[in-house]
Amino acid sequence: IAVLMLWTVIGYLLGSIPFGMVLAKSMNLGNLRDIGSGSIGATNVLRTGSKKAAALTLVLDALKGAVAVLLARSVAGEDAAQLAGLAAMIGHCYPVWLKFNGGKGVATFLGLALALSLPVGIGCCLAWLAGAALFRISSMASLISAAASTFLVVLLDTGPFFALFAVLTLLIFWRHRSNISRLKAGTEPKIGQKT
Ligand code: G3P
């Protein structure tokens, strides 16, 4: 139990590093809270106009999820890996450094999915890309990808991950509440659009 708790804390701390916020500040792109959705993820960093900062945010936010899983797995095994992945997501969405108001977890989710199960992770990335190609709306692509993950776990018969991916999907939908309202109202901006 102590080992699992330790990996939960390590996963949380890794996940809570707000790369988007740090990059936007250090590259003088402004305060993400005053831009677009106010979120700290790659989608909102792209609204500053910097594709480079957005790409870096995407990669680093994904990496922290993957690193949490791979580290925990190599040292403490599969249960620790799942817990560390979940904790990294919670860290990204509710970081202690930003008064528990972080991002929406999609890049981190894709990173930890790839690390937990390569086929599920690749499927989630493809679902995101398909959603983005179809709708040109990041949040829509993210919701499609999250929802697809639980189906992928069943389809690809990666049974032990079902509960985890169900929880991750619910968390992603919960963090996209404002996006879902905008999608319903037809006011959600397209990828790269400022408002
Ligand atoms: O990954 C987050 C994305 O799905 C939505 O971001 O900034 O449009 O709320 P945003």
Boltz pocket constraint, residues with backbone or C-beta under 6 A from the ligand:
constraints:
  - pocket:
      binder: B
      contacts: [[A, 36], [A, 37], [A, 38], [A, 39], [A, 41], [A, 42], [A, 43], [A, 44], [A, 104], [A, 105], [A, 106], [A, 107], [A, 138], [A, 139], [A, 140], [A, 142], [A, 143], [A, 179]]
      max_distance: 6.0
